[in-house]
Amino acid sequence: MRIRLAAGVRTALLVGLVSSGWPAQAAETPGEQRWLHPKCEALPQGISPTTIVLPDGNLLAVGNNVARTSKDDGKTWQDLGKIYDGDKPGIPSSAAQLICTRDGVIVMTYMDMSTYKWKWDDAKHVPIDAELDVWAIRSLDGGKTWVDRQLLMDGYCGALIDMIETKSGHVVAQLQDLYVKGARHVTLCGVSADKGKTWKLSNLVDLPGRGHHDGALEVTLAEVANGRVMMLIRTNFDRFWKAYSDDHGLTWQQLQPTDVAASTSPGYLLRLKSGRLALIWNRLCPEGETKISRSPNINAYANAPTWYRAELSLAFSTDDAQTWSKPVVIARQPGGQLAYPCAIERRPGELWVFTRFSFDRARKPAPLAVRLKEADFVSN
């Protein structure tokens, strides 16, 4: 059954974010090389942001409608074959999220790029035509074969940022939609109680705004105390907002601002084996500065966005995101950007951090993939 949410048109913000294949290699411009924190180590080139850790310790990643595995921390890879070998719609793309549940089921959500349509009226600041569906599929044998392919959301999801499994075994997948009448984005989640075999959609989370990059969008998720699920929401209000669910992500409430200053970019939350929450994000201003740089096209938005993305920062919380440690810049791209982060805990206390949308001053692709140790960045 096709599910239609906010009536009318959806918007595809980030179709250029992820190519149809594996990540491009980093570009270098003389005199403008990327700066990495001395405690960060570059990973082998070509490791995909879709990488996850399997129960046997090997890695799995997806791209080009193919799953592949690595036994040597991404130095070499073995293709497992096509994920879906059939006609469109519903062809897997690299614009995807995937997790491996505690009992080894791989759940994947992805954008069907074959349905892509996008047209926005810049003069009237309204959508004209857009389409980009989200599908789900899963594997019960480590990515060798895939089953239960299904349409998860009929519309256009601007970006897939996060998906988690809760202690109760619920899979919660971030989605978003476009509120056409308000010409802004709203957030929702897909929730599965049977490891991706069937899904239900949550209520919508909405914030004021108007524009093709406005509203409540691109959230990251974490389970907090008492089994509650928290979402951290990208906004144009110079900070993240948050909302909570007491029923595994099906109903969201308590929408409120946080104290975490942030540019108009998504962050990424990761629950570590130590119990800490890690947050990776683009701060509001360059480190040590207070001047906020607004979008030059202010009239296109109800809330003028701030696009500073040249630095990527890391902080930790020991109280379920109520307070955070002092942020530390882990990477800097002069004149360019490091944005749309994601991360895995490769081993306890060892974080692999990626960006899904990064470029240098010349706007050549410059993806980030680094390894760092939690202990090196935790303040005692």
C-alpha atoms as one frame of an Amber mdcrd trajectory, in Angstrom:
protein
   0.000   0.000   0.000   1.350   3.420  -0.893   1.304   5.852   2.016   0.822
   9.527   1.277   1.466  11.960   4.094   1.402  15.750   3.736  -0.849  16.209
   0.721   0.645  17.353  -2.537   4.299  17.812  -3.349   7.387  16.632  -1.466
  10.853  18.118  -1.784  14.201  16.497  -2.428  16.802  18.657  -0.803  19.800
  16.458  -0.980  19.764  14.417  -4.133  23.258  15.721  -4.828  24.458  14.578
  -1.420  25.201  10.971  -2.192  26.177   9.720  -5.601  24.891   6.471  -6.996
  28.218   4.775  -6.255  30.901   4.583  -3.613  32.352   7.813  -2.156  34.557
   9.956  -4.350  38.175  10.339  -3.291  39.142  13.475  -1.425  40.326  16.385
  -3.534  43.284  18.502  -2.449  43.962  22.129  -3.351  47.512  23.476  -2.797
  47.615  25.648   0.322  44.113  24.604   1.366  44.636  21.086   2.655  42.277
  19.805   5.300  43.287  20.100   8.944  42.716  17.099  11.201  42.948  17.050
  14.974  46.281  15.414  15.920  44.376  12.623  17.692  42.466  11.743  14.496
  43.753   9.262  11.939  42.579   9.111   8.337  40.884   5.845   7.355  41.589
   4.040   4.070  40.066   5.914   1.149  36.778   4.673  -0.230  35.181   3.521
   3.036  31.484   4.311   2.701  29.407   6.271   5.257  26.928   3.368   5.021
  29.417   1.080   6.776  28.173  -1.018   9.721  29.744  -3.658  11.974  28.446
  -7.236  11.712  28.202  -9.680  14.647  31.343 -11.500  13.452  33.330  -8.240
  13.539  33.498  -7.819   9.774  32.220  -4.696   8.023  29.304  -4.372   5.609
  28.571  -1.419   3.320  26.166  -0.717   0.467  26.405   1.306  -2.735  25.429
   1.004  -6.404  22.697  -1.465  -5.347  25.466  -3.819  -4.174  26.428  -5.027
  -0.689  30.069  -5.684   0.106  32.070  -6.854   3.106  35.538  -6.275   4.504
  37.553  -8.433   6.916  40.485  -6.003   7.239  38.975  -2.698   8.415  38.152
  -1.455   4.926  41.500  -2.046   3.219  39.933  -4.583   0.836  36.322  -5.430
   0.017  34.384  -8.360  -1.408  31.159  -7.830  -3.351  28.223  -9.951  -2.218
  26.094  -9.178  -5.269  23.083  -7.041  -6.052  20.667  -6.140  -3.302  17.655
  -6.064  -5.658  17.760  -7.452  -9.175  14.447  -6.304 -10.590  12.565  -3.509
 -12.259  11.937  -0.065 -10.808  10.508   1.417  -8.677  12.255   0.552  -5.451
  15.833   0.213  -6.696  18.331   0.624  -3.807  20.648   3.619  -3.958  23.623
   4.828  -1.957  21.347   7.386  -0.268  20.664   4.892   2.487  20.745   4.072
   6.181  21.335   0.623   7.583  21.783  -1.067  10.937  22.514  -4.547  12.162
  20.167  -5.547  14.973  21.419  -7.332  18.066  20.427 -10.707  16.600  22.075
 -10.053  13.232  19.229  -8.832  11.004  20.382  -6.065   8.625  17.714  -3.401
   8.070  18.143  -0.848   5.299  16.133   2.212   4.292  16.958   3.977   1.050
  15.835   6.582  -1.443  14.608   5.335  -4.802  16.474   7.719  -7.094  14.502
   6.441 -10.107  11.473   8.380  -8.819  13.365  11.656  -8.421  11.603  14.865
  -9.422  12.441  18.336  -8.123  11.217  21.802  -9.025  10.888  24.806  -6.700
   9.561  28.294  -7.558  12.283  30.596  -6.213  10.222  33.731  -6.844   7.157
  32.550  -4.920   9.114  30.322  -2.492   6.798  27.353  -3.051   7.293  23.801
  -4.355   6.073  23.013  -7.864   6.878  19.346  -8.344   8.993  16.910  -6.357
   9.110  13.175  -5.767  11.570  10.823  -4.120  10.224   7.735  -2.373  11.762
   5.875   0.547  11.867   2.083   0.612  12.943  -0.528   3.141  14.552  -3.932
   2.738  16.358  -6.362   5.040  18.806  -9.259   5.050  18.776 -12.317   7.298
  22.122 -13.732   6.127  24.700 -10.978   6.480  23.871  -9.145   3.255  24.068
 -12.093   0.849  20.335 -12.007   0.060  17.621  -9.450   0.773  13.904  -9.846
   1.493  10.736  -7.908   2.422  11.398  -4.985   0.047   8.581  -2.476   0.518
   7.603   1.140   0.069   8.068   2.950   3.360   7.066   6.496   2.384   5.497
   7.743  -0.846   6.710  11.289  -1.371  10.019  13.002  -1.103  12.248  12.592
   1.889  14.905  15.310   1.771  17.595  13.195   3.449  18.089   9.969   5.358
  20.199  10.713   8.425  19.736   8.058  11.097  18.206   4.758  12.199  18.510
   3.005  15.570  17.430  -0.152  17.365  16.065   0.392  20.883  16.571  -1.902
  23.878  13.024  -3.160  23.319  13.991  -4.295  19.805  12.095  -1.575  17.913
  13.780  -0.180  14.805  13.235   3.569  14.500  14.089   5.145  11.137  14.210
   8.908  10.556  12.154  10.266   7.655  10.914  13.684   6.578   8.229  15.148
   4.361   7.209  18.521   2.927   4.225  20.421   4.293   3.165  21.871   0.960
   0.797  24.585   2.186   3.458  25.899   4.561   6.326  25.301   2.093   8.530
  23.799   4.797   9.711  20.438   6.004   8.245  18.272   8.721   9.782  15.254
  10.407   8.426  11.771  11.103   9.753   8.278  11.763   9.124   4.781  10.515
   8.906   2.228  13.345   9.215  -1.538  13.080   8.577  -3.985  15.934   9.711
  -6.998  13.876  13.162  -5.972  12.614  12.034  -4.307   9.410   9.483  -6.845
   8.232   6.554  -4.447   8.763   6.438  -0.731   9.549   4.214   1.978  11.028
   4.609   5.721  10.545   4.659   8.236  13.393   2.931  11.568  13.798   4.512
  14.650  12.198   6.878  17.024  14.014   6.521  20.599  12.771   8.302  23.915
  13.415   7.554  27.374  11.974   9.311  28.357   8.776   8.961  28.770   5.035
  11.559  27.806   2.436  13.118  24.819   0.732  15.559  24.461   3.649  13.232
  25.441   6.511  11.081  23.748   9.117  11.909  20.624  11.162  14.210  18.368
   9.187  17.124  15.924   9.128  16.951  14.557  12.648  19.275  12.212  14.494
  18.027   9.748  17.109  19.055   8.251  20.449  17.408   6.152  23.131  17.591
   7.857  26.535  16.443   7.038  30.081  13.360   4.895  30.733  13.205   3.665
  27.142  12.345   7.079  25.710  13.582   8.006  22.249  14.897  11.513  21.579
  15.279  13.258  18.242  17.669  16.150  17.682  16.295  18.355  14.913  18.024
  20.569  12.359  16.435  24.043  12.323  17.084  27.593  11.127  16.883  28.889
  14.721  20.665  28.816  15.386  20.325  25.705  17.556  19.049  22.178  17.569
  15.544  21.486  18.823  14.480  18.185  20.353  11.390  16.039  20.841  10.676
  12.849  22.794   8.703   9.661  22.252   7.454   7.343  25.015   6.185   4.667
  22.593   9.270   3.657  20.590   9.062   6.549  18.105   5.393   6.333  17.093
   4.269   9.471  18.948   6.471  12.549  19.338   5.881  15.339  21.861   7.656
  17.816  24.164   9.083  19.767  21.232  11.545  22.327  22.629  14.839  24.112
  21.878  18.168  22.819  23.163  21.207  24.749  24.359  23.351  23.343  21.539
  24.162  26.133  19.096  24.295  24.792  15.550  24.360  25.973  11.973  21.712
  24.953   9.458  23.025  21.401   9.230  22.159  18.014  10.722  24.072  16.566
  13.643  24.663  12.917  14.480  24.130  11.159  17.819  25.795   7.872  18.718
  25.324   5.883  21.930  28.697   4.442  22.901  29.516   1.232  24.764  30.724
   3.415  27.662  27.183   4.762  28.055  28.101   8.221  26.828  26.327   9.952
  23.982  28.570  11.392  21.286  27.394  14.354  19.191  29.091  15.313  15.933
  27.955  18.546  14.262  28.663  21.918  12.646  28.691  24.699  15.211  27.125
  28.102  14.641  30.399  30.025  14.151  34.081  29.270  13.669  35.754  28.274
  16.916  36.576  31.349  18.977  34.277  33.659  16.977  30.784  35.015  17.671
  29.846  36.659  14.367  27.040  34.739  12.657  27.088  34.558   8.866  23.540
  34.494   7.415  22.378  33.261   4.051  22.706  35.965   1.368  19.235  34.982
   0.144  17.496  35.971   3.384  14.159  36.762   1.734  13.805  33.140   0.650
  13.303  31.990   4.238  11.111  32.852   7.166  14.126  32.075   9.356  17.424
  33.124   7.735  19.754  30.105   7.779  23.387  30.045   8.820  25.527  27.910
   6.536  28.819  27.643   8.442  30.094  24.109   7.798  33.888  24.441   7.555
  34.466  22.835  10.977  33.259  19.552  12.410  33.006  19.322  16.195  32.630
  16.535  18.768  31.142  16.574  22.279  29.977  13.999  24.817  27.113  13.748
  27.282  26.838  11.574  30.394  23.272  12.670  31.252  21.294  11.781  28.133
  21.899  15.048  26.257  20.930  17.375  29.103  24.474  18.798  29.165  27.489
  18.417  26.912  31.259  18.527  27.293  33.198  21.394  25.769  33.161  20.833
  21.995  36.384  19.985  20.219  36.990  20.659  16.523  38.129  17.377  14.972
  38.452  18.550  11.345  38.503  21.777   9.364  38.127  22.360   5.592  39.258
  25.920   4.722  36.854  27.542   2.272  34.807  24.382   1.922  32.615  22.284
   4.146  32.423  19.105   6.200  28.761  18.298   6.642  26.183  15.563   7.161
  28.268  13.549   9.616  27.687   9.969  10.704  29.691   7.561  12.828  30.076
   3.978  14.008  31.797   2.557  17.079  34.113   0.136  15.306  35.324  -1.282
  18.607  34.533  -0.162  22.150  35.892   3.353  22.458  37.015   3.539  18.801
  34.893   5.884  16.667  34.897   6.056  12.898  33.545   9.421  11.752  32.382
  10.166   8.208  30.826  13.048   6.301  28.294  12.490   3.524  28.448  15.960
   1.943  31.848  17.659   1.891  33.891  19.632  -0.595  36.910  21.912  -0.807
  37.042  25.595  -1.777  36.691  24.658  -5.442  33.641  22.524  -4.571  35.431
  19.332  -5.487  34.320  16.308  -3.439  36.350  15.984  -0.247  34.724  13.313
   1.944  35.972  12.779   5.486  36.670   9.365   7.035  38.675   9.360  10.263
  39.325   7.153  13.275  39.554   8.508  16.823  39.574   7.188  20.379  36.873
   8.234  22.830  39.441   8.411  25.656  41.471  11.051  23.817  38.534  13.480
  23.746  36.798  12.858  27.073  37.499  15.485  29.730  38.321  13.928  33.095
